[in-house]
Amino acid sequence: MSLFKIGEAAKQSGIPASTLRYYDQIGLIRSRQIDPHSKYRYYTQHDITHMKIVQHLRRMNFSLEEVQLFLNERNMNLQLGLLDKKKQEIKLKRLALLQTEKEVHRRIESIEKELISSTITKKDSWEIVVKHFDERPILSKRKIFDRGGIDIYQDAFLQLLKENSFEDLPVTSLVLQHHHIQLNEEFSHFERHLPEIDLEVGVLLPSMTSPFQNATLPSGSYACIVSRGMAGKERFRKLYSFLQEWLQENNYKVEGPLIDIVLTDLTQLTAIDYTEDILSETQFRITPNNA
């Protein structure tokens, strides 16, 4: 019978010699023979096979107690039960890690957007960028609201989440579609005093296969403008005029409603912050005027 010193056994099994000594102390893997003079531990080929099984179980996240139980259990059905239990544990950990990864990704996106927005210091420092978007999945609800402040958007948004299992809903951004705003028409001060607004509140979803999807934002070219702070009456009048001038100068017309994509993580703002610090990207789908 061939005997191997601990160094050779460690090399063949992939388990460090110090770990083999510890396994010996706790009775997990006993050395077959110890030289009474040199105190060297010796292992057989069977022991090395035993070590490889232990190493394999440890790679599958078995605790030392679970490894001992598995090795002591000679009933293969019970061993199978232990493996199946471990499989379920790993599956749950994987799902938890995937959820954590999504949360980290959303936080990264939020910080990146804030970093980009740090250059926007003046409220009325506007720049339009044309972007192309593929069809985007959303969960939304359209309703006629009485005119009001930010609380209208907040209440509608919270109601949407409440109706669609907030804990399971993968929200990436809040979407506001203003169907009552028609950029192809001249601005009217009277329009800003209408008693009602036609508002569609929604959330962007991460994929077209989301079970929460009930609508989409159409694909196409969108004129996009990032701004900070809520638009009051006078500021909205200036923004509206700015957008109409841009449309005329570039020979575009608008298809569909004015859309606001809220870029700020609303959980990081207090009620006082909303008016000044909320960051949003206004988007509207454009086509050539002669199309």
Stockholm file with secondary structure:
# STOCKHOLM 1.0

chainA/1-291         MSLFKIGEAAKQSGIPASTLRYYDQIGLIRSRQIDPHSKYRYYTQHDITHMKIVQHLRRMNFSLEEVQLFLNERNMNLQLGLLDKKKQEIKLKRLALLQTEKEVHRRIESIEKELISSTITKKDSWEIVVKHFDERPILSKRKIFDRGGIDIYQDAFLQLLKENSFEDLPVTSLVLQHHHIQLNEEFSHFERHLPEIDLEVGVLLPSMTSPFQNATLPSGSYACIVSRGMAGKERFRKLYSFLQEWLQENNYKVEGPLIDIVLTDLTQLTAIDYTEDILSETQFRITPNNA
#=GR chainA/1-291 SS CCCEEHHHHHHHHTCCHHHHHHHHHHTSSCCSEECTTTCCEEECHHHHHHHHHHHHHHHTTCCHHHHHHHHHCCCHHHHHHHHHHHHHHHHHHHHHHHHHHHHHHHHHHHHHHHHHHTTCCSTTCCCEEEEEECCEEEEEEEEEEECCSHHHHHHHHHHHHHHTTGGGCCCCEEEEEETTCCTTSCCCTTGGGCSEEEEEEEEECSCTTCTTCCEEECCEEEEEEEEESCCCHHHHHHHHHHHHHHHHHTTEEEEEEEEEEECSCGGGCCTTTHHHHCEEEEEEEEEETTC
#=GC SS_cons         CCCEEHHHHHHHHTCCHHHHHHHHHHTSSCCSEECTTTCCEEECHHHHHHHHHHHHHHHTTCCHHHHHHHHHCCCHHHHHHHHHHHHHHHHHHHHHHHHHHHHHHHHHHHHHHHHHHTTCCSTTCCCEEEEEECCEEEEEEEEEEECCSHHHHHHHHHHHHHHTTGGGCCCCEEEEEETTCCTTSCCCTTGGGCSEEEEEEEEECSCTTCTTCCEEECCEEEEEEEEESCCCHHHHHHHHHHHHHHHHHTTEEEEEEEEEEECSCGGGCCTTTHHHHCEEEEEEEEEETTC
//
